[in-house]
Amino acid sequence: MAERKGGAVDLDEDHLAPLMGRLIDTAKQALVHAPVAVALLDEEGRIRVGSAAAALEAAAAALKAGQERRTRVVAAAFAQANAAATAVPDDACLSLFAEIDAELPLVHKQRGRWVVLSVSRLQQGLAGRSSGPMTTRPGENNALSPRE
């Protein structure tokens, strides 16, 4: 894994922890059912997933799926169908994640690669942007991208 400007960490598939790989795969597979998916990894290695039309609904569904077990969430993955290069949850979803843990590692797509940032760092990077999922096309500039 290599850290980039802005604190993002590229998830090199050759060095990807197996649980993080499963987390990403689970979120991507859930896109079959809805345009947005959130997968949550708990401290016991279980993955819960929620999918919906909106990021907040997907996150809430994933949280509800694990309510019977009171284990701590240790990482989250966000996936969005048809995201060309970058996809991050909207402000409401990020606020929900921050309630779980402001330093929760959140895996999302940035410039075509899976990266991980803490929720608080992602919120800082998105400050001032409009609410709603952020998507960009390859070659477009975004506040989270390293400056070339």
N, C-alpha and C positions, 0 to 999 in steps of 0.2 A: 504494500500500500504506500502511496506517495502523497504527501500533503501538498496542496496547491495553495496559491494565494487565496485569502479569505477564509482559510481554515478548512476548506473542503478536502476530503481524502478520497482519492480514486480507489475504487475497489478492484484491484488487479485479480482477475479470475484465477490466476495461477496461485495466488497467495490468500485467496478468500477463505475465511473461516467457514467450515461446513454449515454451521447454523445460520450464518448470514446469507449464504447461498440459498439455503432452504427458505429463509424468510423472503428473499426477493422472488424466488420461484413461486412461492405460495401466493404472493400478491399478484404476480403476473397471471397465474392460472385463474385467479378469481375474476379477472377481466372478462372471462367468457360470460359471466352472469350480469355484469354491469360496467358502465364506463369508468368507474373509479373503484379502487380497492386499497384497503389498508390491512397489513398483516402486523401482528404484535407478537414479539418473542418474550416469554416470561422466564423467570430465574430458574425454572425447572426444565427449560428447553422446549416447552410446548409452544406451538404457534397457533394463534387464533386469527381468524380472518373475517373481515366484513367487506361487503361490496354494495354499492348503491349508486344513485345518480349523482350524488354530491359527496365531497370528501368528508364532511362532518358526519353525515349519515353512515358512511362506511366505517369511520373510526368508532362511532358509537356502537355499531353492530359488532365490531370486533371486541370491544370492551365488554359488551353484554354477553358475548359468547363465553367469556371466562369468569363471569361474576361469581359462579358457585365456588370457584377456587380463588382464594385471596392471595395469589402470588404476585410478586412485583414484576411489572413490565420493565424489561431491560433494553429493548430496541424496537423500532418500528420501521416498516417499509411502506412507501406510498407509490402506487402505480396508477397510471391513467392511460386509457386506450387512446390510440392515435396521437400520442404525444410525440411530435417530430424530434425534438432534441432535449427539451427541458420541461419538467413537470414537478411542481411543488404543491402541497396542500394550500387551501385558502386560509385566510386569517382565523376564521372560526375553528377550523380543524387544528391549526397550530396552537390556538389557545387551549383547546382540549388536551392536546399533547403536553403543553406546558403545565397544566394542572396535575398531570401524572408525574412529570419530572421535567423541569426546564432544561436539564442537561441530557435528556433522553436522546440517544443517537437515532437519527432519522435518515434512512436510506431513501434516496430519490434520484431521479434522472436529471443530469445537468450536462448540457452540450453533448448529448448522446451517450454519456457514460454514467454508470451508477456511482454515486458519491455518498458519503455520510457526513452529516453536520449535526451538531446538537440543535435541539429545537430553538433554544435562545439565540444561537448564532444565526440560524436561518431567519428568525423573526427580525433580527437586527439588519440582516442583508436585504430584507424585503420592506423595511420601514419606508413609508411614503409611497409605496406602490398601491394600486387599486386592489380591493379585495377580490378574490376569485382565483382559481387555479392559474398559475403562470405557465404559459407555454410559448416557446419560441421556435422558429425554424432554424435549421443549420445556417450559420453565418450571421445571425442576428445577435446583437449585443444584449446582455442582461447584467444586472447588478451583481450577480453571484459568479459570473465568469471571470477567470483570470484575464487581466489586461495583457494583450500581446505587445 
